[in-house]
């Protein structure tokens, strides 16, 4: 029996279902919070009334920090941490940017230091405040991951901080909150989730448990991403997309990502484009690049997810990118051939999980085909 040994770690208590957002006040009360720090984005949650609903339900004081933009950097995280002084619990309400920035700010609150020290490996995270994550998009899986991605503005790249102390105590997953997502955000976040699922399934660190989550994520996303994009009020599609994103997060949190995410860090840092859009652009060509290098893993992926063969997976992803109207060439983002050496030189560690361990020269050739 060919079964390799593995470990799987997930400390986050997950609560899922339409309307479960209302449980936030109960959780805050149960942890004995006297002053909560709410981190959110600048507009959407205010306009939808979600922040007002949350504030009126809490039995404790609340400080709202709404300074997180779509591509958080270290200065933003440090400011967030400074504003959280004196609070004894943190609530993150937003998309992946809010989650990533808030998780690092939470560590700084209790452990000191600066964001730059953590993302550059100069300081190790310790335990943060009690943390509740409430995602408003279906894509990043950050609510259940031990990862935060923050832009190092001095280096011009996005860096990943990975540590078990970044895990939230609670994740509240209410699909109703995602119904106001515009189509572009639905598409970009959904492609991020699909990339998480495919890369974690094929990662050299994958195991029996992570592959179960990753495969189910692909099945959920395959059947519902287009539906949610075409009709944001389709609550069945929104529910399954949130589950798909969750399952993908449970997969990559232990198995890691691979080449697409390795490249998305420098490309996103250089261009400022949304992470999910960059992943969506890169995924089709990375799948073709890996097709003959990955051994049987893509065949296993196809069988596990209801595709006839691995070529069908690639064609499906290519179709999605066209349906969403994503740019298909790096030149559309302002990238030229002269930029490729810098991109390759700043590829993140996620690429090390890629099946087949491709040479960087081959990766550069792949990118040249996208110029």
C-alpha positions in Angstrom: 0.0 0.0 0.0 1.6 3.2 -1.2 0.6 5.8 1.3 3.0 8.6 2.4 3.0 10.0 5.9 1.6 13.5 6.3 0.3 16.0 8.8 -2.7 18.3 8.5 -3.2 21.4 10.7 -6.4 23.6 11.0 -7.2 25.4 14.3 -9.9 27.7 12.9 -13.5 27.2 14.1 -15.6 27.6 10.9 -19.2 28.7 10.8 -21.0 28.6 7.5 -24.5 29.5 6.2 -26.7 32.2 5.0 -27.3 34.6 7.8 -24.6 33.3 10.1 -23.0 36.8 10.1 -25.4 37.5 13.0 -23.4 35.1 15.2 -20.5 37.6 15.4 -21.9 39.4 18.4 -22.4 36.1 20.2 -18.8 35.1 19.6 -17.4 38.5 20.7 -19.4 38.1 23.9 -18.1 34.6 24.5 -14.5 35.6 24.3 -15.0 38.4 26.9 -14.2 41.3 24.6 -14.6 44.8 26.0 -13.3 46.7 23.0 -13.3 45.2 19.5 -11.2 46.5 16.6 -13.0 46.1 13.2 -10.8 46.2 10.1 -12.6 46.7 6.8 -12.3 48.3 3.3 -13.2 51.8 2.5 -16.6 51.7 0.8 -18.6 48.5 0.1 -19.4 47.3 3.6 -20.4 50.8 4.6 -22.7 51.2 1.6 -24.3 47.8 2.2 -25.1 48.6 5.8 -23.2 45.5 7.1 -20.9 47.6 9.4 -23.9 49.4 10.9 -25.6 46.0 11.5 -22.5 44.6 13.2 -22.0 47.7 15.4 -25.6 47.8 16.6 -25.4 44.1 17.6 -22.2 44.2 19.6 -22.4 44.5 23.4 -18.9 46.0 23.6 -17.1 49.2 22.3 -15.9 49.1 18.7 -13.3 51.0 16.8 -13.6 50.9 13.0 -10.5 51.0 10.8 -11.4 51.4 7.2 -8.0 52.3 5.7 -7.3 49.1 3.8 -7.1 49.3 0.0 -7.0 46.5 -2.6 -3.2 46.1 -2.5 -2.1 46.6 1.2 1.5 47.6 1.9 3.6 47.7 5.1 2.8 51.3 5.9 -0.9 50.5 5.8 -0.5 47.4 8.1 1.7 49.4 10.6 -0.9 52.2 10.7 -3.7 49.6 11.3 -1.7 48.0 14.1 -1.1 51.3 15.8 -4.8 52.2 15.7 -5.7 48.9 17.3 -3.8 49.7 20.6 -6.0 49.1 23.6 -8.4 46.6 21.9 -8.7 43.0 23.1 -10.2 41.3 20.0 -10.0 41.9 16.2 -12.7 41.4 13.5 -11.7 41.4 9.9 -14.6 42.1 7.5 -13.7 42.3 3.8 -11.9 40.6 1.0 -8.4 39.1 0.9 -6.6 42.4 1.3 -8.4 43.1 4.6 -7.7 39.6 5.8 -4.1 39.7 4.9 -3.4 43.1 6.3 -5.5 42.6 9.4 -3.8 39.2 10.3 -0.4 40.8 10.3 -1.6 43.9 12.2 -3.0 41.6 14.8 0.4 40.0 15.4 2.1 43.4 15.6 -0.5 44.5 18.2 0.6 41.9 20.7 4.2 41.2 19.6 5.5 44.6 18.5 7.8 45.3 15.6 6.9 46.4 12.1 5.3 44.7 9.1 8.6 44.9 7.2 10.4 42.9 9.9 7.8 40.1 9.7 7.5 39.8 5.9 11.3 39.9 5.5 11.9 37.2 8.1 13.6 39.5 10.6 11.0 38.8 13.3 8.9 35.7 14.0 5.2 36.0 14.7 3.8 35.2 18.1 0.2 34.9 19.3 -2.1 37.7 18.4 -5.5 38.9 19.8 -8.6 36.7 19.5 -9.4 37.0 15.8 -12.6 36.6 13.8 -12.5 36.7 10.0 -15.6 37.4 8.0 -14.9 37.2 4.2 -17.0 39.3 1.8 -15.6 37.7 -1.3 -15.2 34.1 -2.4 -11.6 33.7 -3.5 -8.6 34.1 -1.2 -9.3 31.5 1.5 -7.4 33.8 3.9 -9.9 33.3 6.6 -8.6 29.8 7.2 -5.0 30.1 6.0 -1.8 30.7 7.8 -0.6 33.1 5.1 -0.7 36.8 4.5 0.5 38.6 1.3 1.7 42.2 1.8 3.4 44.5 -0.6 6.9 45.5 0.4 6.8 49.0 -1.0 10.6 49.5 -0.7 11.4 46.4 -2.8 8.4 46.8 -5.1 7.3 43.1 -4.6 4.6 41.3 -2.7 5.9 39.0 0.1 4.2 36.1 1.8 4.3 35.7 5.6 3.5 32.1 6.6 3.0 31.1 10.2 0.5 29.1 12.3 -0.1 32.2 14.5 -1.8 33.9 11.5 -4.7 31.5 11.8 -8.0 33.0 13.0 -9.8 31.6 15.9 -13.1 31.9 14.0 -14.2 32.2 10.4 -17.8 33.3 9.7 -18.7 32.4 6.1 -22.1 34.0 5.2 -22.8 33.8 1.4 -25.4 36.5 1.7 -22.7 39.1 2.3 -21.1 38.2 -1.1 -24.3 39.0 -3.1 -23.2 42.6 -3.6 -19.9 41.7 -5.2 -19.6 43.3 -8.7 -18.9 40.9 -11.6 -15.3 41.9 -12.0 -14.6 41.1 -8.3 -16.5 37.9 -8.5 -14.4 36.8 -11.5 -11.0 37.8 -10.1 -11.7 36.3 -6.6 -13.1 33.2 -8.2 -10.1 32.7 -10.4 -7.9 33.1 -7.3 -9.8 30.3 -5.6 -9.6 28.1 -8.7 -5.9 28.7 -8.9 -5.5 27.8 -5.2 -7.5 24.6 -5.8 -5.5 23.4 -8.8 -2.1 24.4 -7.5 -2.7 22.8 -4.1 -3.9 19.6 -5.7 -0.8 19.4 -7.8 1.7 20.7 -5.2 4.5 18.4 -4.3 3.4 19.0 -0.7 -0.2 17.8 -1.3 -1.5 14.8 0.7 -4.7 12.7 0.9 -6.6 15.3 3.0 -5.6 18.4 1.0 -6.4 16.7 -2.3 -9.9 15.9 -1.1 -10.5 19.6 -0.3 -8.8 20.8 -3.5 -10.8 18.5 -5.7 -14.1 19.4 -4.1 -13.2 23.0 -4.4 -12.7 22.6 -8.2 -16.0 20.8 -8.5 -17.8 23.6 -6.7 -16.1 26.4 -8.6 -16.6 24.7 -12.0 -20.3 24.5 -11.6 -20.9 27.9 -10.1 -18.3 30.6 -10.9 -19.8 31.5 -14.3 -23.3 31.5 -12.7 -22.2 33.9 -9.9 -20.5 36.1 -12.5 -23.5 36.2 -14.8 -26.1 36.7 -12.0 -24.8 37.9 -8.7 -28.2 37.4 -7.0 -28.0 33.6 -7.6 -27.7 32.6 -4.0 -27.2 28.9 -4.7 -24.1 29.8 -6.8 -22.9 32.3 -4.2 -23.2 29.5 -1.5 -21.2 27.0 -3.6 -18.6 29.6 -4.5 -18.0 30.4 -0.9 -17.7 26.7 -0.1 -15.3 26.3 -3.1 -13.2 29.1 -1.8 -13.2 27.7 1.7 -12.2 24.2 0.5 -9.4 25.6 -1.6 -8.2 27.5 1.4 -8.2 24.3 3.5 -6.2 22.7 0.7 -3.5 25.3 0.1 -3.1 26.2 3.8 -1.3 22.9 4.2 -0.2 22.0 0.7 0.8 25.4 -0.5 0.5 26.9 -4.0 2.8 26.7 -6.9 4.2 28.4 -10.0 1.3 30.8 -10.7 1.4 32.3 -7.2 5.2 32.4 -7.4 4.9 34.6 -10.4 1.8 36.6 -9.3 3.8 38.1 -6.4 6.3 40.0 -8.5 3.9 40.7 -11.3 1.2 42.0 -9.0 3.8 44.1 -7.1 5.1 45.6 -10.3 1.7 46.4 -12.0 -0.6 46.9 -9.0 -3.2 44.7 -10.7 -5.6 42.6 -8.6 -4.1 39.4 -7.4 -6.9 37.2 -8.7 -6.8 38.8 -12.2 -3.0 38.1 -12.4 -3.6 34.5 -11.3 -6.3 34.1 -13.9 -4.1 35.4 -16.6 -1.2 33.1 -15.7 -3.1 29.9 -15.0 -3.8 28.8 -18.6 -0.2 29.0 -19.8 1.1 27.6 -16.5 -1.2 24.6 -16.9 0.1 24.0 -20.5 3.6 24.5 -19.2 3.1 21.9 -16.5 1.1 19.5 -18.6 4.0 17.2 -19.6 6.2 18.0 -16.6 3.7 17.0 -13.9 3.6 13.3 -14.4 0.3 11.7 -13.6 -0.9 14.5 -11.3 -3.1 16.3 -13.8 -4.6 13.0 -14.9 -5.5 12.4 -11.3 -6.9 15.9 -11.1 -9.1 15.4 -14.1 -10.5 12.1 -12.8 -11.1 13.6 -9.4 -13.0 16.6 -10.7 -15.2 15.1 -13.4 -13.2 16.1 -16.4 -12.5 13.4 -19.1 -8.8 14.3 -19.4 -6.3 16.9 -18.4 -6.7 18.9 -21.7 -10.3 19.5 -20.7 -9.2 21.3 -17.5 -6.9 23.6 -19.5 -9.6 24.4 -22.1 -12.1 25.1 -19.4 -9.7 27.6 -17.7 -8.9 29.2 -21.1 -12.7 29.6 -21.7 -13.2 31.2 -18.3 -10.5 33.8 -18.9 -12.1 34.8 -22.2 -15.6 34.8 -20.7 -14.5 37.2 -18.0 -12.7 39.5 -20.5 -9.3 39.2 -18.7 -6.2 40.5 -20.5 -4.3 37.6 -21.9 -0.9 39.1 -22.6 1.6 40.6 -20.1 2.1 43.5 -22.4 -1.6 44.4 -21.6 -0.3 45.1 -18.1 2.6 47.2 -19.3 5.2 44.5 -18.9 7.9 44.2 -21.6 10.6 41.6 -22.2 13.1 43.8 -20.3 11.1 43.2 -17.1 11.3 39.4 -17.2 14.7 39.0 -15.5 13.4 41.1 -12.6 10.2 39.0 -12.4 12.2 35.8 -12.4 14.6 37.1 -9.9 11.8 37.9 -7.5 9.7 34.8 -7.9 8.3 33.7 -4.6 8.9 30.5 -2.7 5.5 29.1 -3.8 7.1 28.1 -7.1 9.1 25.5 -5.3 6.0 23.4 -4.8 5.4 23.2 -8.6 5.3 19.6 -10.0 8.3 18.8 -12.1 10.6 21.5 -10.6 11.0 23.6 -13.8 14.2 25.5 -14.5 13.9 29.3 -14.2 15.1 29.6 -17.8 12.1 27.6 -18.9 9.8 29.7 -16.8 11.2 32.8 -18.5 10.6 31.3 -21.9 7.0 30.6 -20.9 6.6 34.3 -19.9 8.1 35.4 -23.2 5.3 33.7 -24.9 2.9 36.0 -23.0 4.5 39.3 -24.0 
